[in-house]
Amino acid sequence: MIRSTIWAALLAAALAAQGCPSGQLISQQTVEEKVARVTLGQTTMAEVEATFGSPYLKEKQLWVYNLSDTEAGFKEVNAPYAVGAGLIPPIPTTVATNTRALITLRFNDAGTVKALEVARYFSSPYTHDYWYLLKQSSGKELESVARIGESNGFKVVGLDKTAGNFTLQDPSNKASMSIVLENQTLHITSTNPYSRVSNEYRIFVKRESAFTDAVTRSEVVQ
C-alpha cells in the first residue's frame, strides 16, 4: 500500500510539473493555408503528414483529418489495485469540442494525392470543396458529371462546354454546387446556406454525398 501511495504521489508530481495542456481554436485561415499546400498528382503521403500530422483515420489509400477546436480536460487512468487503483489522479489532456473541418485525401498506387475533399463548419453558408484528378481526357467529362448530377436529383444550369463549367441546383431549396473543369482537375464547390440543425441542411448534405460518391466511383476521375 505504501509503495502504491508513493507511486501515485510521484505520478501526480510529474504531471503537476508538466502543467495542464491548453486548448486551441482552429481558424479558417489555418485550414486554407494547409489545404493550399496540397497539389493533386504531386503531393506525397509524407508531405501530407508533414502538413497535417497523423491522420484521424488512416487506410491504405484514404486518410481523413478532423480539425477541431480543443479545450483543456482530464483523462481517467485505469490501474490495477496492486499499483494503487483509485489513487492515480486524472491525467491532463485536451478534449475536442467543435469540428471545424473534415479533410479527406485519396492516394494513387504511387502514394500521391489524387483526390482532396474539404468540408468546412465555421459559419453559414457552409462550403465543401472537392478536387479530383481526371482520367485521360475524352472531351465528354463535363456532360458525364452533369448526368451524374441529374441522376441524383439535381437540376443542371448553365452548362458551358467552352468555359468548362455549370451549376447543379437543388430543385427543392437554395443550396447548389458549382462544377468546374480545370485542366486535368474536376473541382466541385458545394454551398449550403442553411443552419446545420435544419432539415434543409441535412437533406442537401445527403444528396451532395450521394452525388460525390457517384463521381468518385465513376470512370471520369482517377
Backbone hydrogen bonds in HBPLUS format (Angstrom, degrees):
<---DONOR---> <-ACCEPTOR-->    atom                        ^
c    i                          cat <-CA-CA->   ^        H-A-AA   ^      H-
h    n   atom  resd res      DA  || num        DHA   H-A  angle D-A-AA Bond
n    s   type  num  typ     dist DA aas  dist angle  dist       angle   num
A0005-THR N   A0001-MET O   2.95 MM   4  6.19 155.6  2.01 146.4 152.8     1
A0006-ILE N   A0002-ILE O   2.91 MM   4  6.15 161.5  1.95 153.5 158.3     2
A0007-TRP N   A0003-ARG O   2.89 MM   4  6.07 159.6  1.93 147.7 153.7     3
A0008-ALA N   A0004-SER O   2.94 MM   4  6.13 160.8  1.98 147.5 152.4     4
A0009-ALA N   A0005-THR O   2.94 MM   4  6.11 153.4  2.01 144.1 151.8     5
A0010-LEU N   A0006-ILE O   2.90 MM   4  6.16 155.2  1.96 151.0 157.3     6
A0011-LEU N   A0007-TRP O   3.01 MM   4  6.26 156.2  2.07 147.0 153.5     7
A0012-ALA N   A0008-ALA O   2.93 MM   4  6.15 161.0  1.96 148.2 153.3     8
A0013-ALA N   A0009-ALA O   2.95 MM   4  6.16 153.6  2.02 144.1 151.4     9
A0014-ALA N   A0010-LEU O   2.94 MM   4  6.16 154.7  2.00 146.2 153.0    10
A0015-LEU N   A0011-LEU O   2.95 MM   4  6.21 160.0  1.99 153.4 158.4    11
A0016-ALA N   A0012-ALA O   2.93 MM   4  6.11 153.7  2.00 144.5 152.1    12
A0017-ALA N   A0013-ALA O   2.99 MM   4  6.19 146.4  2.10 141.7 150.5    13
A0018-GLN N   A0014-ALA O   3.09 MM   4  6.39 143.9  2.23 140.8 150.2    14
A0019-GLY N   A0015-LEU O   3.08 MM   4  6.31 141.0  2.24 143.6 153.7    15
A0024-GLN N   A0070-THR O   3.11 MM  46  5.25 128.0  2.39 108.5 120.5    16
A0070-THR N   A0024-GLN O   2.87 MM  46  5.25 166.6  1.89 156.1 160.3    17
A0031-VAL N   A0027-SER O   3.23 MM   4  6.61 157.5  2.29 146.1 151.5    18
A0032-GLU N   A0028-GLN O   2.94 MM   4  6.21 167.0  1.96 155.2 158.0    19
A0033-GLU N   A0029-GLN O   2.94 MM   4  6.10 155.8  2.00 148.3 154.9    20
A0034-LYS N   A0030-THR O   3.10 MM   4  6.31 157.3  2.15 147.4 152.8    21
A0035-VAL N   A0031-VAL O   2.94 MM   4  6.17 166.4  1.96 156.0 160.1    22
A0036-ALA N   A0032-GLU O   2.94 MM   4  6.00 151.5  2.02 143.9 151.2    23
A0037-ARG N   A0034-LYS O   3.11 MM   3  5.50 153.7  2.18 108.2 116.1    24
A0038-VAL N   A0035-VAL O   3.04 MM   3  5.63 166.8  2.06 119.6 123.7    25
A0042-GLN N   A0039-THR O   3.06 MM   3  5.53 158.5  2.11 136.0 136.9    26
A0043-THR N   A0039-THR O   2.97 MM   4  5.37 175.2  1.97 156.9 157.7    27
A0041-GLY N   A0113-VAL O   2.74 MM  72  5.60 170.4  1.75 164.9 167.9    28
A0113-VAL N   A0043-THR O   2.91 MM  70  5.73 154.8  1.97 162.1 170.5    29
A0048-VAL N   A0044-THR O   2.95 MM   4  6.26 152.8  2.03 149.8 157.7    30
A0045-MET N   A0111-GLY O   3.11 MM  66  5.88 128.3  2.39 164.8 172.7    31
A0049-GLU N   A0045-MET O   2.96 MM   4  6.23 162.3  1.99 153.4 157.4    32
A0050-ALA N   A0046-ALA O   3.00 MM   4  6.20 144.6  2.13 138.8 148.8    33
A0051-THR N   A0047-GLU O   3.09 MM   4  6.28 138.0  2.27 138.7 148.8    34
A0051-THR N   A0048-VAL O   3.11 MM   3  5.16 128.6  2.38  95.7 109.2    35
A0052-PHE N   A0048-VAL O   2.83 MM   4  6.02 173.7  1.84 164.0 164.9    36
A0053-GLY N   A0049-GLU O   2.78 MM   4  4.59 140.2  1.94 120.4 130.2    37
A0056-TYR N   A0064-VAL O   2.78 MM   8  5.64 135.4  1.97 149.2 163.7    38
A0057-LEU N   A0064-VAL O   3.12 MM   7  4.97 154.2  2.19 137.6 139.4    39
A0064-VAL N   A0057-LEU O   2.87 MM   7  4.97 156.2  1.93 147.8 150.3    40
A0059-GLU N   A0062-LEU O   2.81 MM   3  5.03 163.9  1.83 158.8 162.0    41
A0107-PHE N   A0061-GLN O   3.00 MM  46  4.85 158.9  2.04 128.7 132.5    42
A0063-TRP N   A0105-LEU O   2.94 MM  42  5.28 165.2  1.97 154.5 159.5    43
A0105-LEU N   A0063-TRP O   2.85 MM  42  5.28 167.4  1.86 158.8 162.7    44
A0065-TYR N   A0103-ILE O   2.75 MM  38  5.01 156.0  1.81 147.3 155.5    45
A0103-ILE N   A0065-TYR O   2.89 MM  38  5.01 164.8  1.91 146.9 152.1    46
A0067-LEU N   A0101-ALA O   2.87 MM  34  5.16 162.2  1.90 164.3 165.8    47
A0100-ARG N   A0067-LEU O   2.78 MM  33  5.71 161.2  1.81 151.2 157.9    48
A0101-ALA N   A0067-LEU O   3.17 MM  34  5.16 146.2  2.29 142.7 146.3    49
A0069-ASP N   A0098-ASN O   2.80 MM  29  5.21 155.0  1.87 153.3 154.4    50
A0097-THR N   A0069-ASP O   2.76 MM  28  5.46 166.7  1.77 153.8 152.4    51
A0071-GLU N   A0095-VAL O   2.96 MM  24  5.37 148.3  2.06 139.2 148.2    52
A0095-VAL N   A0071-GLU O   2.77 MM  24  5.37 163.7  1.80 158.1 163.4    53
A0073-GLY N   A0093-THR O   2.84 MM  20  5.25 156.1  1.90 151.3 145.5    54
A0093-THR N   A0073-GLY O   2.88 MM  20  5.25 162.9  1.91 135.8 134.4    55
A0075-LYS N   A0091-ILE O   2.79 MM  16  5.07 149.5  1.88 137.9 148.2    56
A0091-ILE N   A0075-LYS O   2.77 MM  16  5.07 155.9  1.83 152.8 146.8    57
A0083-VAL N   A0080-PRO O   3.07 MM   3  5.72 150.0  2.17 114.6 121.9    58
A0084-GLY N   A0081-TYR O   3.05 MM   3  5.14 164.7  2.08 110.1 111.8    59
A0087-LEU N   A0084-GLY O   2.92 MM   3  5.33 159.0  1.96 135.1 137.7    60
A0121-TYR N   A0100-ARG O   2.83 MM  21  4.78 159.6  1.87 140.7 136.7    61
A0102-LEU N   A0119-ALA O   2.91 MM  17  5.11 151.9  1.99 141.5 150.8    62
A0119-ALA N   A0102-LEU O   2.92 MM  17  5.11 171.6  1.93 153.1 156.0    63
A0104-THR N   A0117-GLU O   2.86 MM  13  4.99 160.9  1.90 144.0 150.5    64
A0117-GLU N   A0104-THR O   2.83 MM  13  4.99 157.6  1.88 151.6 156.1    65
A0106-ARG N   A0115-ALA O   2.95 MM   9  5.02 163.9  1.98 142.3 144.3    66
A0114-LYS N   A0106-ARG O   2.76 MM   8  5.72 171.9  1.76 151.8 154.4    67
A0115-ALA N   A0106-ARG O   3.34 MM   9  5.02 147.2  2.46 136.7 132.4    68
A0108-ASN N   A0112-THR O   2.95 MM   4  5.74 156.0  2.01 158.2 162.5    69
A0111-GLY N   A0108-ASN O   2.94 MM   3  5.38 161.5  1.97 114.1 120.1    70
A0133-LEU N   A0114-LYS O   3.01 MM  19  5.51 150.9  2.09 171.9 165.9    71
A0116-LEU N   A0131-TRP O   2.89 MM  15  5.14 156.5  1.95 144.8 151.7    72
A0131-TRP N   A0116-LEU O   2.79 MM  15  5.14 159.4  1.83 154.9 161.3    73
A0118-VAL N   A0129-ASP O   2.78 MM  11  5.13 164.4  1.80 155.6 159.8    74
A0129-ASP N   A0118-VAL O   2.85 MM  11  5.13 157.0  1.90 145.6 150.9    75
A0120-ARG N   A0127-THR O   3.31 MM   7  5.90 153.8  2.39 143.1 150.7    76
A0126-TYR N   A0192-ASN O   2.84 MM  66  5.10 150.1  1.93 153.1 143.5    77
A0192-ASN N   A0126-TYR O   2.88 MM  66  5.10 168.6  1.89 149.8 153.7    78
A0128-HIS N   A0190-SER O   3.01 MM  62  5.03 152.0  2.09 133.5 142.2    79
A0190-SER N   A0128-HIS O   2.78 MM  62  5.03 167.0  1.79 156.3 159.8    80
A0130-TYR N   A0188-ILE O   2.79 MM  58  4.99 150.4  1.88 151.7 157.5    81
A0188-ILE N   A0130-TYR O   2.81 MM  58  4.99 163.9  1.84 148.9 154.5    82
A0132-TYR N   A0186-LEU O   2.89 MM  54  5.11 151.8  1.97 144.3 153.1    83
A0186-LEU N   A0132-TYR O   2.81 MM  54  5.11 164.6  1.84 154.0 158.5    84
A0222-GLN N   A0133-LEU O   2.84 MM  89  5.76 162.4  1.87 160.5 160.9    85
A0134-LEU N   A0184-GLN O   2.84 MM  50  5.33 171.3  1.85 149.1 148.6    86
A0135-LYS N   A0220-VAL O   3.00 MM  85  5.92 162.7  2.03 145.5 143.0    87
A0144-SER N   A0140-LYS O   3.06 MM   4  6.27 154.7  2.13 149.5 157.2    88
A0145-VAL N   A0141-GLU O   2.98 MM   4  6.23 159.8  2.02 154.6 158.5    89
A0146-ALA N   A0142-LEU O   2.99 MM   4  6.22 153.0  2.06 145.2 153.4    90
A0147-ARG N   A0143-GLU O   2.96 MM   4  6.23 152.0  2.04 146.8 153.3    91
A0148-ILE N   A0144-SER O   3.11 MM   4  6.42 150.0  2.20 142.5 150.6    92
A0149-GLY N   A0145-VAL O   2.94 MM   4  6.26 153.3  2.01 147.1 154.4    93
A0150-GLU N   A0146-ALA O   2.95 MM   4  6.27 158.9  1.99 150.5 155.5    94
A0151-SER N   A0147-ARG O   2.95 MM   4  6.12 153.5  2.02 145.4 152.5    95
A0152-ASN N   A0149-GLY O   3.06 MM   3  5.20 145.3  2.18 100.6 111.2    96
A0154-PHE N   A0149-GLY O   3.04 MM   5  5.35 162.4  2.07 145.3 140.7    97
A0153-GLY N   A0150-GLU O   3.12 MM   3  5.20 159.0  2.17 111.7 110.9    98
A0155-LYS N   A0169-GLN O   2.87 MM  14  5.03 167.8  1.89 145.2 149.4    99
A0169-GLN N   A0155-LYS O   2.84 MM  14  5.03 169.9  1.85 148.9 149.8   100
A0157-VAL N   A0167-THR O   2.82 MM  10  5.06 162.0  1.85 157.9 159.8   101
A0167-THR N   A0157-VAL O   2.90 MM  10  5.06 166.8  1.92 156.0 159.0   102
A0160-ASP N   A0165-ASN O   2.91 MM   5  5.55 165.7  1.93 168.4 173.3   103
A0164-GLY N   A0160-ASP O   2.73 MM   4  5.69 133.9  1.94 141.9 156.6   104
A0165-ASN N   A0160-ASP O   3.23 MM   5  5.55 151.2  2.32 140.2 146.3   105
A0181-LEU N   A0164-GLY O   2.85 MM  17  5.25 159.9  1.89 158.7 162.0   106
A0166-PHE N   A0179-ILE O   3.07 MM  13  5.38 145.0  2.19 143.1 149.9   107
A0179-ILE N   A0166-PHE O   2.85 MM  13  5.38 169.9  1.86 171.1 167.9   108
A0168-LEU N   A0177-MET O   2.73 MM   9  5.05 169.2  1.74 158.7 162.6   109
A0177-MET N   A0168-LEU O   2.85 MM   9  5.05 150.6  1.94 144.0 152.9   110
A0170-ASP N   A0175-ALA O   3.19 MM   5  5.82 167.3  2.21 156.7 156.3   111
A0173-ASN N   A0170-ASP O   3.38 MM   3  5.77 163.8  2.41 113.2 117.4   112
A0176-SER N   A0191-THR O   3.28 MM  15  5.63 158.8  2.33 147.2 152.7   113
A0191-THR N   A0176-SER O   2.91 MM  15  5.63 172.1  1.91 170.9 170.2   114
A0178-SER N   A0189-THR O   2.85 MM  11  5.23 156.3  1.91 148.2 151.0   115
A0189-THR N   A0178-SER O   2.99 MM  11  5.23 160.3  2.03 147.5 153.8   116
A0180-VAL N   A0187-HIS O   2.93 MM   7  5.18 155.2  1.99 151.1 158.1   117
A0187-HIS N   A0180-VAL O   2.82 MM   7  5.18 173.6  1.83 165.6 166.9   118
A0182-GLU N   A0185-THR O   2.74 MM   3  5.03 169.6  1.75 161.5 162.4   119
A0185-THR N   A0182-GLU O   2.86 MM   3  5.03 148.6  1.96 119.6 129.9   120
A0198-SER N   A0195-SER O   3.05 MM   3  5.34 166.0  2.07 114.6 117.9   121
A0202-ARG N   A0198-SER O   3.31 MM   4  6.63 167.0  2.33 147.0 149.2   122
A0203-ILE N   A0199-ASN O   2.88 MM   4  6.03 162.4  1.91 157.0 162.0   123
A0204-PHE N   A0200-GLU O   3.08 MM   4  6.20 164.8  2.10 147.4 151.4   124
A0205-VAL N   A0201-TYR O   2.99 MM   4  6.19 163.1  2.02 153.0 158.2   125
A0206-LYS N   A0202-ARG O   3.03 MM   4  6.18 156.1  2.09 145.6 151.4   126
A0207-ARG N   A0203-ILE O   3.11 MM   4  6.39 157.6  2.16 145.9 151.7   127
A0208-GLU N   A0204-PHE O   2.72 MM   4  5.91 160.7  1.76 157.3 163.6   128
A0209-SER N   A0205-VAL O   2.87 MM   4  5.99 159.2  1.92 146.8 151.9   129
A0210-ALA N   A0206-LYS O   3.10 MM   4  6.31 156.4  2.16 143.1 149.1   130
A0211-PHE N   A0207-ARG O   3.03 MM   4  6.27 155.6  2.09 146.3 152.8   131
A0212-THR N   A0208-GLU O   2.93 MM   4  6.21 172.5  1.93 160.1 160.7   132
A0213-ASP N   A0209-SER O   2.89 MM   4  5.92 153.6  1.96 145.6 153.3   133
A0214-ALA N   A0210-ALA O   3.09 MM   4  6.20 150.8  2.17 137.2 144.9   134
A0215-VAL N   A0211-PHE O   2.95 MM   4  6.32 149.5  2.05 148.4 157.6   135
A0216-THR N   A0212-THR O   2.95 MM   4  6.14 159.2  1.99 145.7 150.9   136
A0217-ARG N   A0213-ASP O   3.08 MM   4  6.35 145.6  2.20 142.9 151.5   137
A0218-SER N   A0215-VAL O   3.09 MM   3  5.02 147.6  2.20  99.3 109.2   138
